[in-house]
Structure formats: structure tokens, C-alpha cells
Amino acid sequence: KMRIEEQLKLLKQSELSPYILVDTCFFIDAVRNSLVYDDIIEFFRQKNYAFLSILPVYIEFMKGGDTIKDFRIKKEFFESLIKTIIPLDKEIIENAEKMCKIYRKDGKSVEPSDFFLAGTLMKYENKLSLLTKNHLHFPTQLFDIKYYLNIEVAKSIHTYQLTKYSEDKYTKALENLLKTPK
């Protein structure tokens, strides 16, 4: 079992973009386990990583609070972590639609926000890494996993991946899709 500090030291040596697109799961886990996650967030900040997100992730994170106080805590946390919300322009929306086609029936359980995250990764292929623990929603048939981060919390371990979009893998998946019977 590698301590979080040791994992984070290795992280700085991996090939990541300085811009990290954050999935909803990280926000949820960070609010629930702030003592552990605050150190991780601080490490990323000290290494000059910038956290970015998209509006569908914000909405997905904000839903489901029990009280006005819960809503306020979530909003303040999101705003303290995310400096830029990437707008969903026409290209990102078209990319999300492309991902829906590629995922086909495997995409039934994928949240719409994940398609928009994938579309955003497509647009900014070499500039963004995605921080997520939704391994099935960002399959290795389309994405390259650059780093795993295991975060030990009370009674479990959260396994996150830092993932990048792969144009080569997308092209191959599209070719395979075109070969399938209509």
C-alpha cells in the first residue's frame, strides 16, 4: 500500500497537462472527505495544476443537497476549486454526440455530463487531463490512462484515474463501428 504522499510525488513525474478537468465524483468525494482531499488539492495547486470543469458537472454536483446549507457548502467548494468553467460550444456538443455513437449500447448508463466531459477532452486533446473514478464511462478503448491515484478514506479506497483522450483510439473505434452491420 503506497501512502498518498508517495503517490503524489510520482504524479509530478507523469506526463500530465497542467489543466485538469474535474468530474463530479471528485467534488462529491472531496466534500465528504475534506480532511484527506484538502491535502490532495493543495498538492495539485502547489505544482501549478489548474482545475477546470463544465456546467453539466456543476449541476450534477449541486443536485441532491438536503438543506440550503448543503447547497451553500457545495457551491463555495466548487467555486474555491474551479477557476474556469469551459463553455459548451458547438464543437464540444458535436464531440459529445460523436461519443454517444461510439459508446452505442454501452453508453446507456453514462451520465450526459460524462459525454460532455468526453467531448471537451476531444476538443482540447493535448491540453487537458480528466480526473475521474468513473472508469467505465471513460474506457481505455478511447482514452489513455496516464496515472492512477488511490485515496484511502474511512472504510474504502477511492481509485481515481487521470485520463487523456486519444485520437488514434477514437479513429480505430470509429472504423470498427463503420464495419458493423447496419
N, C-alpha and C positions, 0 to 999 in steps of 0.2 A: 504494500500500500504506500503510495507516494504522497507525502504531505502536500497541501495546496501551495505552499511557498516554493517547493521544489518544482512542481508542475509549472507554476508561473514563470520561474526562471528559464525553463525550457521553452516556454511560449515565446519569449522575446527573440529566440533564435530561429523560430519557424518563419516561413515565408507568408506573412500576412500583409494585407493592406492596412494602412493607418486608419481606415474608415471601417467601422464595424456596424453593420445593420443588425438591429436587435429584434428578435422575435418575442412575441407575447409571453411565452413560457419563462423567459429570463426575468421579465418585470414581475410576474406573479411570484416566482421563487424568491426574488430579491426582497420583495415586501414582506413575505412570510418569514424569511430567514436573514434579516438585515445584519445581524452580527457577523455572519460568515460572508455574506455577499458584499458588505461595505468594503472589506479588505480587498476583494477581487476587483471591484470597481475602482478603488484607489490605485491599485497596481496598474490597471489599464490607463488611467489618467496620467500617472507619473511617467509612463512610457509614451505619452503623447498619442494614444489612440483616441479617436473621436467616435462617440456613439451617435448613430443616426437611426431614424425609423420612418415609418409611413403612417398615414392617418388610419387605415384599417386596423393596424396593430394597436394604436392608441384606443380606438373604440372597443376593440376586443378586450383590452386590458381593463378599461373603465367599467365595462358592464358587470353586473353581478354584485356590486357592493351592498352591504346590508344597511348602512347608515350614511347620512350626509358626511359624517366624519371619515368613514371609509373612502368615500369618493374624494374628499379633500386630500387625504393622505396619498392616495394613488396619483392624483393629479400633480401634487407637489413633487412626488418622487419622479414621475415621468419627466416633468419639466426640469428637474435638477440633473437628470441623467442625459436627456436628449437635447442637443444643441440645434439640430436641424431635422425637420420633418421633410423628407423628399416628396415633392408633389407628384401625384399620379398623372402623368401626361399621357398623350395618345400612344407613344411608343411603349410605355410600361403596360398600359392596358392591353395593347395588341400582343405584347410578350406574354402577359398572363393568359390570354386566350390561346396562344400557341402551346403554353404549358398544359392547359386543360386538354388539348388534343393529344399531346404526347402521353400524359398520365392515363388517358382513357378511363376504363372502369376502375383502375387503381386510385383514381382521384376522387371517388365518391365520398370518402371520409375526410378529405383535405379541406380545411377551412378556406374560405375565399381570401382571407388575409395572406395565407401562405402562397396562393397563386400570385398575388400582387408582390409579395417578397421575391418570389422566383423571377417575376417579370422585371423587378428592379435590379436584381442581380444580373439578369441578361443584359440590361441596358448599360450597366456600369461594371462589366465583366472583370476588368483588371483593377478596379478601384475600390471594390467592396468585398468584405468577408461577412458571412452571416453567422451570428451566434444563436444557436438553437439546440434544443434537445429533442425536437421532432424529427428523428432520424428517418422515419418512413415517409415523411412529407417532402424530404429533400434527398431523394435516392441517389446512390452512387452511380447509377446509370446516366445521370445528368449533371451531377455535382462532384467536385473533388473535395474530400475532407482533408483539411490542412492540419488540424490539430484537435485532439480530444482533451477535455477538461473535466475531471471527476471532482465533484464538490460534495464533501461529506457533511450532511446535516443530521439532525437528531436521530432518526431511525432509518435513514436511507442514504443513497448516493445518487446525486443528480449527474448524469453524464451529458455534457454539452459537446457540441462539435462546432468548430469554426470551418465553414464551408465556403467554397467559391464555385461559381457557375463555370461549366466547361462547354465552350462552343463545339469542340470536337465531339464530345459525348452527345450533345444535342443533335448534331448533324447525323451521327450514327443512329440515334433513336428515331429521328425523322425518316431516315432511309428505311429502317425496319418497319415503321408504320406504313409507309407507302407500299411495301411489299405485301402487307396483309390483305386478304380478300375483302372486297367492299361489301 
